[in-house]
Amino acid sequence: MFSPQQKQEIATKVQHAIQQTLNDELPVGEVNFILHVDGAEYWSWANIRNGSARDVPVPEELVRNLSV
């Protein structure tokens, strides 16, 4: 749905937006996150994450079954 470059740009902006909340429960530095985006069709979706969350497994709920 998004190119790797677009995913990186989105992740950077989301990271910045989260950090600007200055929430006391956030870790210092980079925040691990996975952003799921649904497309217009059932088969169109994307999971976007920051670099440090790359090794974190994606929850099953965020992985679409393409055979539906």
Secondary structure, DSSP 8 states (H G I E B T S, - for coil): ---HHHHHHHHHHHHHHHHTT--TTS-SS----EEEEE-SSTT-EEEEE-GGGTTS---GGGS--TT-
